[in-house]
Amino acid sequence: MDMYVYILTNASKSSLYVGVTSNLVQRVWKHKTEFYEGSYTSKYHINQLMYYEVYAKPEQAIIREKQLKLFRRQKKIDLISKFNPTWRDLYEDIM
């Protein structure tokens, strides 16, 4: 089963969120519908998929998620900009 590490942002690109999941489409949909009511992502309307990586093993994905969470904001921005130069929502691409 593939695992995904992903970065989301909000419409103003002011907040970034790093997560890990085994079902990227479902997880992003849950963020878009604010399924996680009261959460950080819901509060700041963080629901646009900017970046993702695929891993074969859950352990690898969890290690990478923890690594990305430690990155400074600029390093996350650089990672997104290289992967997704126009910063468009990639949700439709993964459907």
C-alpha atoms as a printed R data frame, in Angstrom:
   type eleno elety resid chain resno       x      y       z
1  ATOM     1    CA   MET     A     1   0.000  0.000   0.000
2  ATOM     2    CA   ASP     A     2   1.388  3.382  -0.983
3  ATOM     3    CA   MET     A     3   1.746  6.127   1.593
4  ATOM     4    CA   TYR     A     4   1.736  9.847   0.869
5  ATOM     5    CA   VAL     A     5   3.381 12.800   2.536
6  ATOM     6    CA   TYR     A     6   1.705 16.028   1.506
7  ATOM     7    CA   ILE     A     7   1.703 19.773   2.003
8  ATOM     8    CA   LEU     A     8  -1.484 21.844   1.949
9  ATOM     9    CA   THR     A     9  -2.012 25.577   2.035
10 ATOM    10    CA   ASN     A    10  -4.905 28.034   2.178
11 ATOM    11    CA   ALA     A    11  -6.145 30.471  -0.483
12 ATOM    12    CA   SER     A    12  -3.827 33.256   0.657
13 ATOM    13    CA   LYS     A    13  -0.860 30.820   0.859
14 ATOM    14    CA   SER     A    14  -0.218 32.125   4.388
15 ATOM    15    CA   SER     A    15  -0.285 28.761   6.205
16 ATOM    16    CA   LEU     A    16   1.324 25.433   5.380
17 ATOM    17    CA   TYR     A    17   0.355 22.035   6.729
18 ATOM    18    CA   VAL     A    18   2.322 18.783   6.418
19 ATOM    19    CA   GLY     A    19   0.537 15.450   6.730
20 ATOM    20    CA   VAL     A    20   0.802 11.734   5.956
21 ATOM    21    CA   THR     A    21  -1.900  9.357   4.705
22 ATOM    22    CA   SER     A    22  -2.513  6.102   2.867
23 ATOM    23    CA   ASN     A    23  -5.346  7.649   0.816
24 ATOM    24    CA   LEU     A    24  -4.390 11.059  -0.538
25 ATOM    25    CA   VAL     A    25  -7.605 11.705  -2.477
26 ATOM    26    CA   GLN     A    26  -9.809 10.980   0.527
27 ATOM    27    CA   ARG     A    27  -7.610 12.938   2.936
28 ATOM    28    CA   VAL     A    28  -7.521 16.056   0.761
29 ATOM    29    CA   TRP     A    29 -11.291 15.800   0.252
30 ATOM    30    CA   LYS     A    30 -11.713 15.702   4.035
31 ATOM    31    CA   HIS     A    31  -9.627 18.862   4.341
32 ATOM    32    CA   LYS     A    32 -11.635 20.540   1.564
33 ATOM    33    CA   THR     A    33 -14.937 19.747   3.261
34 ATOM    34    CA   GLU     A    34 -13.562 20.737   6.687
35 ATOM    35    CA   PHE     A    35 -14.374 17.238   7.911
36 ATOM    36    CA   TYR     A    36 -11.920 17.784  10.770
37 ATOM    37    CA   GLU     A    37 -14.080 20.449  12.407
38 ATOM    38    CA   GLY     A    38 -12.177 22.562  14.902
39 ATOM    39    CA   SER     A    39  -8.794 21.437  13.596
40 ATOM    40    CA   TYR     A    40  -5.931 23.736  12.577
41 ATOM    41    CA   THR     A    41  -6.640 23.061   8.892
42 ATOM    42    CA   SER     A    42 -10.339 23.783   9.295
43 ATOM    43    CA   LYS     A    43  -9.753 26.943  11.315
44 ATOM    44    CA   TYR     A    44  -7.416 28.417   8.678
45 ATOM    45    CA   HIS     A    45  -9.173 26.857   5.627
46 ATOM    46    CA   ILE     A    46  -6.067 24.908   4.637
47 ATOM    47    CA   ASN     A    47  -7.366 22.731   1.826
48 ATOM    48    CA   GLN     A    48  -5.262 23.200  -1.304
49 ATOM    49    CA   LEU     A    49  -2.828 20.418  -2.201
50 ATOM    50    CA   MET     A    50   0.513 21.941  -3.190
51 ATOM    51    CA   TYR     A    51   2.942 19.044  -2.884
52 ATOM    52    CA   TYR     A    52   3.099 15.305  -2.288
53 ATOM    53    CA   GLU     A    53   5.537 12.400  -2.242
54 ATOM    54    CA   VAL     A    54   4.760  8.690  -2.547
55 ATOM    55    CA   TYR     A    55   6.340  5.983  -0.393
56 ATOM    56    CA   ALA     A    56   6.024  2.208  -0.503
57 ATOM    57    CA   LYS     A    57   6.513  1.746   3.228
58 ATOM    58    CA   PRO     A    58   4.632  3.539   6.013
59 ATOM    59    CA   GLU     A    59   7.802  3.891   8.070
60 ATOM    60    CA   GLN     A    60   9.491  5.840   5.261
61 ATOM    61    CA   ALA     A    61   6.538  8.193   4.917
62 ATOM    62    CA   ILE     A    62   6.367  8.858   8.649
63 ATOM    63    CA   ILE     A    63  10.086  9.611   8.797
64 ATOM    64    CA   ARG     A    64   9.743 12.019   5.867
65 ATOM    65    CA   GLU     A    65   6.675 13.706   7.378
66 ATOM    66    CA   LYS     A    66   8.594 14.358  10.579
67 ATOM    67    CA   GLN     A    67  11.519 15.699   8.554
68 ATOM    68    CA   LEU     A    68   9.304 18.094   6.570
69 ATOM    69    CA   LYS     A    69   7.595 19.316   9.738
70 ATOM    70    CA   LEU     A    70  11.011 20.391  11.024
71 ATOM    71    CA   PHE     A    71  11.788 22.373   7.853
72 ATOM    72    CA   ARG     A    72  11.660 26.119   8.147
73 ATOM    73    CA   ARG     A    73   8.888 27.781   6.149
74 ATOM    74    CA   GLN     A    74  11.243 28.931   3.377
75 ATOM    75    CA   LYS     A    75  12.539 25.411   2.817
76 ATOM    76    CA   LYS     A    76   8.942 24.165   2.458
77 ATOM    77    CA   ILE     A    77   8.217 27.006   0.037
78 ATOM    78    CA   ASP     A    78  11.280 26.081  -2.030
79 ATOM    79    CA   LEU     A    79  10.202 22.421  -2.098
80 ATOM    80    CA   ILE     A    80   6.698 23.348  -3.265
81 ATOM    81    CA   SER     A    81   7.985 25.839  -5.853
82 ATOM    82    CA   LYS     A    82  10.252 23.230  -7.444
83 ATOM    83    CA   PHE     A    83   7.473 20.590  -7.544
84 ATOM    84    CA   ASN     A    84   4.576 22.938  -8.346
85 ATOM    85    CA   PRO     A    85   5.965 26.235  -9.723
86 ATOM    86    CA   THR     A    86   2.550 27.875 -10.197
87 ATOM    87    CA   TRP     A    87   1.304 26.854  -6.750
88 ATOM    88    CA   ARG     A    88  -1.944 25.524  -8.182
89 ATOM    89    CA   ASP     A    89  -4.158 23.116  -6.284
90 ATOM    90    CA   LEU     A    90  -3.135 19.604  -7.395
91 ATOM    91    CA   TYR     A    91  -6.289 17.924  -6.118
92 ATOM    92    CA   GLU     A    92  -7.796 17.496  -9.593
93 ATOM    93    CA   ASP     A    93  -4.552 15.880 -10.781
94 ATOM    94    CA   ILE     A    94  -4.760 13.090  -8.226
95 ATOM    95    CA   MET     A    95  -8.431 12.308  -8.832
